[in-house]
Amino acid sequence: MIQLLTENISALAKILIYELRTKKLKISFAESITGGLLSSSLTKEKDASSIFELGFITYSEKSKKEILNVKDSTLSKEGVYSLATVSEMIDGLKLKSEAEILVAVSGVAGPDSSSGHKPGEVFIAIEIKNITFLYEKKFSGNREMVQLETVQFIFQEILNNLND
């Protein structure tokens, strides 16, 4: 299963790079649960430098606040694993990036629950040309599978919404 996910991600990354190059669009990431997997999944492919602007790994609450300006009040009221938090991560990413496509992701990879959330609960914000799509997903499997499923979902959703 992991090999299949990895192959799917590589294929999606190649298509994504081609589509973004063709449309002259750039992409940036604010990653938490994926720990850099979104960025590395793109940059291992040819021509990624033509579309990838920047990526932040904001794993801790402190980094989310300091780098992406996520508010203390959001983290205390909504929690680090929430649509509100990834929405603010996108807002903070906008201040640092000129890319037309922005992605923020947070969640619990497992194996244990965290802050009342079960492994596999993932919160995603994808902004394409100022239109934001929010997703609350539940993936299954071990830690690595949850991270891979998250990346696969994000790449697929960008492609699905790119032409809308």
C-alpha positions in Angstrom: 0.0 0.0 0.0 2.8 2.4 0.9 4.5 1.8 -2.5 1.3 2.4 -4.3 0.7 5.6 -2.5 4.2 6.7 -3.2 3.9 5.9 -6.9 0.5 7.8 -7.1 2.0 10.8 -5.4 4.9 10.9 -7.8 2.5 10.7 -10.8 0.3 13.4 -9.4 3.4 15.6 -8.6 4.5 15.3 -12.3 1.0 16.3 -13.5 0.8 19.1 -11.0 4.2 20.5 -12.1 3.2 20.3 -15.7 -0.2 22.0 -15.1 1.3 24.8 -13.0 4.1 25.4 -15.4 1.6 25.6 -18.3 -0.6 28.0 -16.4 2.5 30.0 -15.0 1.4 29.4 -11.4 3.5 29.0 -8.3 2.7 27.0 -5.2 3.7 27.3 -1.5 3.1 25.1 1.6 2.6 25.5 5.3 3.0 22.0 6.6 2.5 20.5 10.0 1.3 16.8 9.9 3.2 16.2 6.7 6.5 17.5 8.1 7.9 18.5 4.7 6.4 15.6 2.6 4.4 17.9 0.4 7.5 20.0 -0.4 9.8 17.0 -0.9 7.2 15.1 -3.0 7.3 18.0 -5.5 11.0 18.8 -5.3 12.1 15.3 -6.1 10.4 15.7 -9.5 12.0 17.4 -12.6 11.1 21.1 -13.1 9.8 21.6 -9.6 11.9 24.7 -9.3 9.7 26.4 -12.0 6.6 26.2 -9.8 7.6 25.8 -6.2 8.1 29.0 -4.3 8.5 28.1 -0.6 7.5 25.7 2.2 7.3 26.1 5.9 7.2 23.2 8.3 5.4 24.7 11.3 5.1 21.7 13.5 4.8 23.3 16.8 2.2 25.8 18.0 4.9 28.3 18.6 6.1 28.1 15.0 2.5 28.5 13.8 2.2 31.6 15.8 5.6 33.1 15.1 5.9 32.3 11.4 2.3 32.2 10.2 0.7 34.6 12.7 -1.9 32.0 13.9 -3.6 33.7 16.9 -3.4 32.4 20.4 -7.1 32.7 20.7 -7.7 30.4 17.7 -5.3 27.8 19.1 -7.0 28.0 22.6 -10.6 28.0 21.3 -10.5 25.9 18.2 -7.3 23.9 18.8 -4.2 23.3 16.7 -6.2 20.6 14.7 -9.0 22.6 13.2 -10.2 24.3 10.0 -9.8 27.7 11.8 -6.1 27.0 12.4 -5.4 26.0 8.8 -7.3 29.0 7.6 -5.1 31.3 9.6 -2.0 29.3 8.5 -3.1 30.2 4.9 -3.5 33.8 5.8 0.0 33.9 7.3 1.4 32.1 4.3 -0.1 34.8 2.1 2.1 37.4 3.9 5.2 35.4 3.1 4.5 34.1 -0.4 3.4 35.5 -3.8 2.3 32.0 -5.0 -1.2 31.7 -6.5 -1.7 28.4 -4.9 -1.3 28.0 -1.1 -1.7 24.9 1.1 -1.9 24.6 4.9 -2.3 21.3 6.6 -2.5 20.2 10.3 -3.7 17.0 11.9 -2.8 13.8 13.8 -0.7 11.2 12.1 -0.7 8.9 15.1 -0.2 6.4 16.4 -1.8 8.0 19.5 -4.6 10.5 19.8 -3.8 14.1 20.5 -5.8 17.0 22.0 -9.0 14.9 21.7 -8.4 14.0 18.0 -7.9 10.5 16.7 -5.0 9.4 14.4 -5.9 10.2 10.8 -7.9 13.4 11.5 -6.5 15.9 9.0 -7.5 19.6 8.4 -6.6 21.1 5.1 -6.9 24.5 3.5 -6.1 25.0 -0.2 -6.3 28.4 -1.8 -6.2 28.7 -5.6 -6.2 32.2 -6.9 -7.9 33.6 -3.8 -10.6 30.9 -3.6 -10.2 28.8 -0.4 -11.2 25.2 -0.1 -11.4 23.7 3.4 -11.4 19.9 4.1 -11.7 17.9 7.2 -10.6 14.3 6.4 -10.2 11.0 8.1 -7.4 8.8 6.8 -6.5 5.4 8.1 -3.4 3.3 8.5 -0.2 3.9 10.3 1.6 7.2 10.6 3.4 7.0 7.3 0.2 6.0 5.5 -1.8 8.9 7.0 0.9 11.4 5.8 1.1 9.8 2.3 -2.7 9.8 2.0 -2.8 13.5 3.0 -0.3 14.4 0.3 -2.1 12.4 -2.3 -5.4 14.0 -1.4 -3.9 17.5 -1.5 -2.3 17.1 -4.9 -5.4 15.5 -6.3 -7.7 18.3 -5.0 -5.4 21.0 -6.4 -5.7 19.4 -9.8 -9.4 18.9 -9.4 -10.0 22.6 -8.6 -7.3 24.1 -10.8 -9.6 24.6 -13.8 -12.7 25.6 -11.9 
